[in-house]
Amino acid sequence: MNYKKLYFNGHATIQMFKRNILVEEIEIVIANGAIIKDYPEDKPYPSFLILGFIKTDQFIL
């Protein structure tokens, strides 16, 4: 998937903080994950549900 910038709404930012998810991890999932559902009619921009995994030293997220 090609993108120039990522924007996170307030809810996403809060959830990332609570779950200890880094922006870099999201970028990896976007680059390597699979789109399993798309929402082309979402406003103001289309959105996607992406399945991806991040390997860490402790476990896979």
C-alpha positions in Angstrom: 0.0 0.0 0.0 1.4 3.4 -0.9 0.9 6.3 1.4 2.5 9.7 2.0 1.4 10.4 5.5 -0.4 8.6 8.3 -3.0 10.4 10.4 -4.3 9.0 13.7 -7.5 10.2 15.3 -7.8 10.7 19.0 -9.3 7.3 19.6 -6.5 5.5 17.7 -3.8 7.5 19.6 -5.3 6.6 23.0 -5.6 2.9 22.0 -2.0 2.9 20.8 -0.8 4.4 24.1 -2.8 1.9 26.2 -1.6 -1.0 24.1 2.0 0.2 23.8 1.9 0.2 20.0 4.5 2.2 18.2 4.0 4.2 15.0 6.9 2.1 13.5 5.0 -1.1 14.2 1.9 0.3 12.4 4.1 1.2 9.4 5.4 -2.4 9.3 1.9 -3.8 9.3 0.8 -1.4 6.6 3.8 -2.4 4.5 3.6 -6.1 5.0 0.0 -6.9 6.2 -3.0 -8.0 4.2 -6.1 -5.9 3.6 -8.9 -8.1 4.8 -11.7 -5.5 4.5 -11.9 -2.1 2.9 -14.4 0.7 3.5 -14.3 2.9 0.4 -17.3 4.9 1.5 -15.7 6.0 4.8 -15.5 9.8 5.3 -13.5 11.9 5.0 -11.2 9.2 3.5 -11.5 5.5 2.6 -10.3 3.1 5.3 -9.0 -0.4 5.6 -8.8 -3.3 8.1 -5.3 -4.7 7.8 -4.1 -8.0 9.3 -0.4 -8.1 10.2 2.0 -9.4 12.7 5.0 -7.8 14.5 7.6 -10.1 15.9 9.1 -9.0 19.2 11.6 -10.5 21.6 8.7 -11.7 23.9 5.8 -12.7 21.6 4.0 -11.9 18.4 1.5 -9.1 18.6 
